[in-house]
Amino acid sequence: MSIQDDHVHLLLQLRASDSIAESVRILKGGTSRIIRKEFPELEEFLWGDSFWADGYFAESVGHVDEEVIKKYIDEQRK
């Protein structure tokens, strides 16, 4: 994981039968609840009810070595 000012990079492994959209919905909903509970003062900075933005980007990497992806995510911090 790499946290940027305006986005987050995550490396997730899902089964082929898992829905990417459903997985992202669960991830964003769950983390929103945890963050809101731990940091209630953030509520004043939200526009509407959403903690996370509506969109996301997902990429399938096929047979790329996992270390290549980890290196890419790590380098986003620089």
N, CA, C and O atoms as a MOPAC input file, in Angstrom:
PM7 MOZYME 1SCF
protein

 N      0.84300 1    -1.17300 1     0.00000 1
 C      0.00000 1     0.00000 1     0.00000 1
 C      0.88700 1     1.23400 1     0.00000 1
 O      1.95000 1     1.26000 1     0.62000 1
 N      0.42300 1     2.25800 1    -0.71200 1
 C      1.07400 1     3.56200 1    -0.72600 1
 C     -0.01900 1     4.62200 1    -0.66600 1
 O     -0.92500 1     4.63500 1    -1.49900 1
 N      0.06700 1     5.50300 1     0.31600 1
 C     -0.94000 1     6.54600 1     0.49500 1
 C     -0.38000 1     7.85500 1    -0.05300 1
 O      0.67100 1     8.32300 1     0.38500 1
 N     -1.08900 1     8.43600 1    -1.01000 1
 C     -0.70900 1     9.70200 1    -1.62700 1
 C     -1.65900 1    10.79800 1    -1.11700 1
 O     -2.60900 1    10.51200 1    -0.38700 1
 N     -1.39600 1    12.04200 1    -1.50300 1
 C     -2.26100 1    13.14500 1    -1.07800 1
 C     -3.69400 1    12.97500 1    -1.57100 1
 O     -4.63800 1    13.32800 1    -0.86300 1
 N     -3.86300 1    12.44100 1    -2.77200 1
 C     -5.19900 1    12.37700 1    -3.36300 1
 C     -5.62700 1    10.98300 1    -3.80400 1
 O     -6.66900 1    10.83700 1    -4.44200 1
 N     -4.84900 1     9.96100 1    -3.48000 1
 C     -5.25000 1     8.59500 1    -3.81600 1
 C     -4.42400 1     7.57800 1    -3.03600 1
 O     -3.43000 1     7.91700 1    -2.39500 1
 N     -4.85900 1     6.33500 1    -3.10800 1
 C     -4.19700 1     5.24000 1    -2.40600 1
 C     -3.90800 1     4.13600 1    -3.41600 1
 O     -4.77500 1     3.78200 1    -4.21500 1
 N     -2.69000 1     3.59000 1    -3.38400 1
 C     -2.34000 1     2.43100 1    -4.20600 1
 C     -2.42600 1     1.19400 1    -3.31900 1
 O     -1.86600 1     1.16600 1    -2.22300 1
 N     -3.12700 1     0.17900 1    -3.79700 1
 C     -3.21000 1    -1.09700 1    -3.08400 1
 C     -2.91400 1    -2.23200 1    -4.04700 1
 O     -3.28800 1    -2.17800 1    -5.21900 1
 N     -2.25300 1    -3.23900 1    -3.55800 1
 C     -2.06000 1    -4.47000 1    -4.31600 1
 C     -2.94600 1    -5.51900 1    -3.65900 1
 O     -2.71700 1    -5.91000 1    -2.51400 1
 N     -3.94700 1    -5.96600 1    -4.38500 1
 C     -4.88200 1    -6.96400 1    -3.87600 1
 C     -4.87100 1    -8.18100 1    -4.78000 1
 O     -4.70900 1    -8.06300 1    -5.99400 1
 N     -5.04000 1    -9.32900 1    -4.19400 1
 C     -5.17600 1   -10.55300 1    -4.97100 1
 C     -6.58900 1   -11.07400 1    -4.76700 1
 O     -7.00100 1   -11.36700 1    -3.64500 1
 N     -7.32500 1   -11.18500 1    -5.86700 1
 C     -8.69800 1   -11.68600 1    -5.82600 1
 C     -8.80000 1   -12.96000 1    -6.64900 1
 O     -8.03200 1   -13.16700 1    -7.58900 1
 N     -9.74800 1   -13.80800 1    -6.29100 1
 C    -10.03100 1   -14.97700 1    -7.11900 1
 C    -10.69900 1   -14.49900 1    -8.40400 1
 O    -11.32500 1   -13.43900 1    -8.41800 1
 N    -10.57600 1   -15.25000 1    -9.45600 1
 C    -11.18400 1   -14.88900 1   -10.73700 1
 C    -12.70400 1   -14.75200 1   -10.61300 1
 O    -13.32800 1   -14.00500 1   -11.36700 1
 N    -13.28500 1   -15.46500 1    -9.67400 1
 C    -14.74100 1   -15.41900 1    -9.49400 1
 C    -15.19900 1   -14.20900 1    -8.66200 1
 O    -16.39600 1   -13.93000 1    -8.59800 1
 N    -14.26900 1   -13.49400 1    -8.02900 1
 C    -14.61600 1   -12.32800 1    -7.21900 1
 C    -14.88900 1   -11.12200 1    -8.10700 1
 O    -14.17300 1   -10.88300 1    -9.08000 1
 N    -15.90700 1   -10.37700 1    -7.77500 1
 C    -16.23700 1    -9.14600 1    -8.48300 1
 C    -15.33000 1    -8.02400 1    -7.99100 1
 O    -15.25400 1    -7.76100 1    -6.79100 1
 N    -14.64500 1    -7.36700 1    -8.91900 1
 C    -13.78700 1    -6.23800 1    -8.54000 1
 C    -14.64300 1    -5.12800 1    -7.94000 1
 O    -14.29900 1    -4.57300 1    -6.89700 1
 N    -15.75200 1    -4.80400 1    -8.59200 1
 C    -16.62500 1    -3.72900 1    -8.10000 1
 C    -17.12900 1    -4.02100 1    -6.68800 1
 O    -17.13100 1    -3.12800 1    -5.84000 1
 N    -17.55000 1    -5.24300 1    -6.42600 1
 C    -18.04100 1    -5.61200 1    -5.10200 1
 C    -16.91500 1    -5.57500 1    -4.07400 1
 O    -17.12600 1    -5.13300 1    -2.94400 1
 N    -15.73000 1    -6.03100 1    -4.44600 1
 C    -14.58000 1    -6.00200 1    -3.54200 1
 C    -14.21500 1    -4.56800 1    -3.17100 1
 O    -13.93100 1    -4.28200 1    -2.00800 1
 N    -14.22100 1    -3.66800 1    -4.14900 1
 C    -13.91800 1    -2.25600 1    -3.88400 1
 C    -15.00700 1    -1.64900 1    -3.00800 1
 O    -14.70000 1    -0.88200 1    -2.09500 1
 N    -16.26400 1    -1.97300 1    -3.26500 1
 C    -17.36800 1    -1.45400 1    -2.45200 1
 C    -17.20200 1    -1.85600 1    -0.98400 1
 O    -17.37100 1    -1.03200 1    -0.08400 1
 N    -16.87400 1    -3.11800 1    -0.75500 1
 C    -16.67400 1    -3.62100 1     0.61100 1
 C    -15.46700 1    -2.94000 1     1.25800 1
 O    -15.52900 1    -2.53200 1     2.41800 1
 N    -14.38600 1    -2.82000 1     0.52000 1
 C    -13.16200 1    -2.20600 1     1.04200 1
 C    -13.39800 1    -0.73000 1     1.39900 1
 O    -13.02400 1    -0.28200 1     2.48300 1
 N    -14.01600 1     0.01400 1     0.48500 1
 C    -14.25300 1     1.43500 1     0.73900 1
 C    -15.27000 1     1.65100 1     1.85800 1
 O    -15.09900 1     2.54300 1     2.68900 1
 N    -16.31900 1     0.84400 1     1.88300 1
 C    -17.32200 1     0.97500 1     2.94000 1
 C    -16.76300 1     0.64800 1     4.31000 1
 O    -16.99500 1     1.37400 1     5.27600 1
 N    -16.03000 1    -0.44500 1     4.38900 1
 C    -15.45300 1    -0.86600 1     5.67100 1
 C    -14.41800 1     0.11200 1     6.19900 1
 O    -14.42200 1     0.44900 1     7.38300 1
 N    -13.53100 1     0.56900 1     5.32300 1
 C    -12.50100 1     1.51200 1     5.77800 1
 C    -13.12400 1     2.85900 1     6.14000 1
 O    -12.65900 1     3.52600 1     7.06400 1
 N    -14.16200 1     3.26000 1     5.42700 1
 C    -14.84900 1     4.51500 1     5.75700 1
 C    -15.42500 1     4.45500 1     7.16800 1
 O    -15.27800 1     5.40200 1     7.94100 1
 N    -16.07600 1     3.34900 1     7.50300 1
 C    -16.65900 1     3.20800 1     8.84000 1
 C    -15.57900 1     3.25000 1     9.92500 1
 O    -15.74800 1     3.90600 1    10.95300 1
 N    -14.48300 1     2.55200 1     9.69000 1
 C    -13.39900 1     2.51400 1    10.68300 1
 C    -12.77100 1     3.89200 1    10.86300 1
 O    -12.56300 1     4.33700 1    11.99200 1
 N    -12.47000 1     4.56800 1     9.76000 1
 C    -11.82600 1     5.88900 1     9.83000 1
 C    -12.75600 1     6.90600 1    10.48000 1
 O    -12.31500 1     7.70900 1    11.30300 1
 N    -14.04700 1     6.88200 1    10.11800 1
 C    -15.00200 1     7.83000 1    10.71000 1
 C    -15.13600 1     7.61200 1    12.21800 1
 O    -15.27500 1     8.56700 1    12.98300 1
 N    -15.09400 1     6.34600 1    12.63500 1
 C    -15.21200 1     6.04800 1    14.07100 1
 C    -13.96200 1     6.51000 1    14.82100 1
 O    -14.05400 1     7.07400 1    15.91100 1
 N    -12.80100 1     6.26500 1    14.22600 1
 C    -11.54600 1     6.61000 1    14.89200 1
 C    -11.25000 1     8.11100 1    14.84400 1
 O    -10.61700 1     8.64900 1    15.75300 1
 N    -11.70900 1     8.78600 1    13.78200 1
 C    -11.42500 1    10.21400 1    13.60600 1
 C    -12.71600 1    10.98400 1    13.30900 1
 O    -12.89200 1    11.46700 1    12.19000 1
 N    -13.62500 1    11.10900 1    14.28700 1
 C    -14.91100 1    11.76600 1    14.04300 1
 C    -14.75900 1    13.23000 1    13.61200 1
 O    -15.65800 1    13.78300 1    12.97900 1
 N    -13.64700 1    13.84700 1    13.94700 1
 C    -13.43200 1    15.24900 1    13.57800 1
 C    -13.31000 1    15.45500 1    12.06700 1
 O    -13.40200 1    16.58800 1    11.59500 1
 N    -13.10400 1    14.38000 1    11.30300 1
 C    -13.00700 1    14.48900 1     9.85000 1
 C    -14.34900 1    14.80200 1     9.19600 1
 O    -14.38400 1    15.26500 1     8.05500 1
 N    -15.44200 1    14.55900 1     9.89400 1
 C    -16.77700 1    14.78800 1     9.33100 1
 C    -16.93900 1    16.21100 1     8.78900 1
 O    -17.61800 1    16.42100 1     7.78300 1
 N    -16.32300 1    17.17400 1     9.44700 1
 C    -16.49800 1    18.56000 1     9.01800 1
 C    -15.83500 1    18.84300 1     7.66900 1
 O    -16.14200 1    19.85200 1     7.03500 1
 N    -14.94000 1    17.97500 1     7.22700 1
 C    -14.23300 1    18.18400 1     5.96300 1
 C    -14.86700 1    17.43900 1     4.79100 1
 O    -14.41900 1    17.58300 1     3.65300 1
 N    -15.90200 1    16.64800 1     5.05600 1
 C    -16.52700 1    15.86200 1     3.99700 1
 C    -17.57700 1    16.67500 1     3.25900 1
 O    -18.26500 1    17.50800 1     3.84800 1
 N    -17.69000 1    16.42100 1     1.96400 1
 C    -18.75300 1    17.01300 1     1.14900 1
 C    -19.81600 1    15.94900 1     0.98400 1
 O    -19.62500 1    15.00500 1     0.21700 1
 N    -20.91200 1    16.07600 1     1.67100 1
 C    -21.94800 1    15.06100 1     1.61200 1
 C    -21.62200 1    13.90400 1     2.53200 1
 O    -20.88900 1    14.06100 1     3.50800 1
 N    -22.16900 1    12.74500 1     2.21800 1
 C    -22.00800 1    11.57400 1     3.08200 1
 C    -20.81000 1    10.70700 1     2.72900 1
 O    -20.43800 1     9.82800 1     3.50600 1
 N    -20.20600 1    10.93500 1     1.58300 1
 C    -19.14100 1    10.04700 1     1.10400 1
 C    -17.78700 1    10.39000 1     1.70100 1
 O    -17.37600 1    11.55000 1     1.72300 1
 N    -17.10500 1     9.36800 1     2.18000 1
 C    -15.73700 1     9.55600 1     2.65000 1
 C    -14.77000 1     9.42900 1     1.47800 1
 O    -13.88000 1    10.26100 1     1.30200 1
 N    -14.95300 1     8.38200 1     0.67900 1
 C    -14.10700 1     8.14800 1    -0.48900 1
 C    -14.77800 1     8.69800 1    -1.74500 1
 O    -16.00100 1     8.82500 1    -1.80100 1
 N    -13.97700 1     9.02000 1    -2.73800 1
 C    -14.51200 1     9.43700 1    -4.03800 1
 C    -15.23500 1     8.25500 1    -4.67800 1
 O    -14.99900 1     7.10400 1    -4.31000 1
 N    -16.10900 1     8.53900 1    -5.62900 1
 C    -16.90400 1     7.49200 1    -6.26500 1
 C    -16.06500 1     6.51100 1    -7.08300 1
 O    -16.38200 1     5.32200 1    -7.12200 1
 N    -15.02300 1     6.97300 1    -7.72400 1
 C    -14.30100 1     6.14300 1    -8.68200 1
 C    -13.19000 1     5.30200 1    -8.08600 1
 O    -12.84000 1     5.42500 1    -6.91200 1
 N    -12.65000 1     4.44200 1    -8.93600 1
 C    -11.47300 1     3.65100 1    -8.61100 1
 C    -10.87300 1     3.17800 1    -9.93000 1
 O    -11.53400 1     3.19400 1   -10.96800 1
 N     -9.63500 1     2.76500 1    -9.87500 1
 C     -8.96900 1     2.19500 1   -11.03900 1
 C     -8.47300 1     0.81600 1   -10.64500 1
 O     -7.85600 1     0.65000 1    -9.59300 1
 N     -8.73700 1    -0.16200 1   -11.47800 1
 C     -8.26700 1    -1.52700 1   -11.23000 1
 C     -7.56000 1    -2.02500 1   -12.47500 1
 O     -7.98700 1    -1.75000 1   -13.59600 1
 N     -6.49600 1    -2.74800 1   -12.27700 1
 C     -5.72000 1    -3.28400 1   -13.39100 1
 C     -5.40800 1    -4.74200 1   -13.10700 1
 O     -4.97800 1    -5.09100 1   -12.00700 1
 N     -5.62200 1    -5.57800 1   -14.08700 1
 C     -5.24000 1    -6.97800 1   -13.99000 1
 C     -3.79500 1    -7.09100 1   -14.45100 1
 O     -3.41900 1    -6.52100 1   -15.47500 1
 N     -2.99300 1    -7.81900 1   -13.70300 1
 C     -1.57300 1    -7.89700 1   -14.05400 1
 C     -1.16200 1    -9.24400 1   -14.62400 1
 O     -0.01100 1    -9.41600 1   -15.02800 1
 N     -2.06500 1   -10.18400 1   -14.66400 1
 C     -1.75000 1   -11.47000 1   -15.27800 1
 C     -0.55000 1   -12.15700 1   -14.64900 1
 O     -0.53200 1   -12.43100 1   -13.44900 1
 N      0.45200 1   -12.42900 1   -15.47600 1
 C      1.60500 1   -13.20200 1   -15.01500 1
 C      2.79900 1   -12.34900 1   -14.64100 1
 O      3.92100 1   -12.85300 1   -14.59500 1
 N      2.58700 1   -11.05900 1   -14.37100 1
 C      3.67800 1   -10.19100 1   -13.94000 1
 C      4.09800 1   -10.59700 1   -12.53700 1
 O      3.26000 1   -10.91100 1   -11.69300 1
 N      5.38100 1   -10.58700 1   -12.30000 1
 C      5.90800 1   -10.91900 1   -10.98200 1
 C      5.37600 1    -9.93000 1    -9.94100 1
 O      5.41600 1    -8.71900 1   -10.15900 1
 N      4.88900 1   -10.43300 1    -8.83300 1
 C      4.33500 1    -9.60300 1    -7.76500 1
 C      5.33900 1    -8.56400 1    -7.28000 1
 O      4.94900 1    -7.46100 1    -6.89600 1
 N      6.59900 1    -8.89700 1    -7.29200 1
 C      7.64300 1    -7.96700 1    -6.84200 1
 C      7.71000 1    -6.72800 1    -7.73300 1
 O      8.01600 1    -5.64200 1    -7.24200 1
 N      7.43200 1    -6.86600 1    -9.02400 1
 C      7.42400 1    -5.72700 1    -9.94900 1
 C      6.32500 1    -4.74700 1    -9.53700 1
 O      6.54400 1    -3.53500 1    -9.53200 1
 N      5.16400 1    -5.25900 1    -9.19900 1
 C      4.04500 1    -4.41000 1    -8.78300 1
 C      4.36100 1    -3.74700 1    -7.44600 1
 O      4.11100 1    -2.55300 1    -7.27400 1
 N      4.90000 1    -4.49800 1    -6.51000 1
 C      5.27300 1    -3.92800 1    -5.20800 1
 C      6.28700 1    -2.80700 1    -5.38100 1
 O      6.19500 1    -1.77700 1    -4.71400 1
 N      7.25200 1    -3.00200 1    -6.27100 1
 C      8.26400 1    -1.97500 1    -6.52600 1
 C      7.60700 1    -0.71200 1    -7.09900 1
 O      7.93300 1     0.40100 1    -6.68400 1
 N      6.69100 1    -0.88500 1    -8.04400 1
 C      5.98000 1     0.25700 1    -8.63000 1
 C      5.25000 1     1.04700 1    -7.53800 1
 O      5.35700 1     2.27200 1    -7.48400 1
 N      4.51700 1     0.35700 1    -6.68000 1
 C      3.76400 1     1.01700 1    -5.61000 1
 C      4.71700 1     1.72300 1    -4.65900 1
 O      4.46700 1     2.86300 1    -4.26500 1
 N      5.80100 1     1.06500 1    -4.28700 1
 C      6.79900 1     1.67400 1    -3.41700 1
 C      7.37300 1     2.95800 1    -4.00900 1
 O      7.58400 1     3.93600 1    -3.29100 1
 N      7.62200 1     2.95700 1    -5.30400 1
 C      8.22300 1     4.10900 1    -5.96700 1
 C      7.26500 1     5.27800 1    -6.07700 1
 O      7.70200 1     6.39400 1    -6.35700 1
 N      5.97000 1     5.06200 1    -5.86700 1
 C      5.00400 1     6.16800 1    -5.92200 1
 C      5.16500 1     7.10100 1    -4.72400 1
 O      4.68000 1     8.23200 1    -4.75700 1
 N      5.82500 1     6.65300 1    -3.68700 1
 C      6.03800 1     7.48700 1    -2.49100 1
 C      7.09000 1     8.56300 1    -2.75300 1
 O      7.15400 1     9.56100 1    -2.03500 1
 N      7.91100 1     8.36100 1    -3.77600 1
 C      9.03200 1     9.28600 1    -4.03300 1
 C      8.60800 1    10.45900 1    -4.87500 1
 O      9.42500 1    11.32700 1    -5.18100 1

